[in-house]
Amino acid sequence: MKMKLLIGLGLVAVALFVGWVMAAPAEKVKAGDTIPAAKLADIHDAAVPIPNPRTKWVHLQFRRFAGCPICNLHLQEFVQRNSELQASGIQEVVVFHSPRESLLPYQGKFPFAVIADPEKKLYQQFGVGSSAFAILDVRVWPAMAKGMAATDKPKGDPEGGALGRPADFLIAADGKVVASHYGRHAYDQWSVDELLRIAR
């Protein structure tokens, strides 16, 4: 009986591993690609050109929903170190798949542009998808617990789904993608230090 249980658990583990490998995100936009110019509007209705000829780089990062505790935990570092990013010529632009009304109460205080994309048009353009492994991957669990335990955090339902994966793009003033990263799980993204190193 114990042997059968061990074999069963082993098969489940193998199936999960194979599924995780097969669910690796397809990198639709890669370093060296040039993206078409677009003028977006942030949640305060301010124009956000991408690429931006007035700054050296645009760091375009895709998050999940407004109340996502994992996203909030990650973005606090960017909020606190935004002056460093600006000094390095990096304009921060963060996209969520929640509507503007859900983002304004909390993300509306961020010192950089926040874009509401509830129809996921930008997600489709950049090939940013979702997977059950966004939250099943054990590496995301500590961040999930820490984010949920935070006292200063956004609230809200997982609009657009809870299985989204993050993505990062560093875009030069001419529209060329200098670097990209598609997260395998919900807490797999560039840190501020990684971003600054890439942008040197």
Secondary structure, DSSP 4 states (H G I P E B T S, - for coil): -HHHHHHHHHHHHHHHHHHHHHTPPP-SS-TT-BPPPEEEE-TTS-EEEES-TTSSEEEEEE---TT-HHHHHHHHHHHHTHHHHHHTTEEEEEEESS-HHHHTTTGGGSSSEEEE-TT-HHHHHHT--B-THHHHSGGGHHHHHHHHH-SS------TT-S-B--EEEEEETTSBEEEEEE-SSTT-S--HHHHHHHT-
